[in-house]
Amino acid sequence: MAQSLEVIKASFDAPTHKVVDGVQVDLTAEEIEATLNTWAENERAKQLDEEANGYKTARKMAYPSIEDQLDEIFHSGIDSWKAIIQQVKDDNPKP
């Protein structure tokens, strides 16, 4: 489950400066807060995307190679291949 923005924000070290035209400039409190908010929002969006779509990556990693799948079909038939594919889908369900 994705973390709250406050929890995410607390996990970051606050930036203290920025570089403008090659010169280091201290950030104001408002700039620090805005930067932390942006970082937290981006991290939360990443977490939400992983929750919604992470199963796709997990399935890709779990599927046998195309060569192995074709070999399975050739030697054991479509039903055996379907069982292997279905097991991957069952192990990595859509949310």
Secondary structure, DSSP 4 states (H G I P E B T S, - for coil): -PPPHHHHHHTSPPP-EEEETTEEEEPPHHHHHHHHHHHHHHHHHHHHHHHHHHHHHHHHHHSPPHHHHHHHHHHH-HHHHHHHHHHHHHHS---
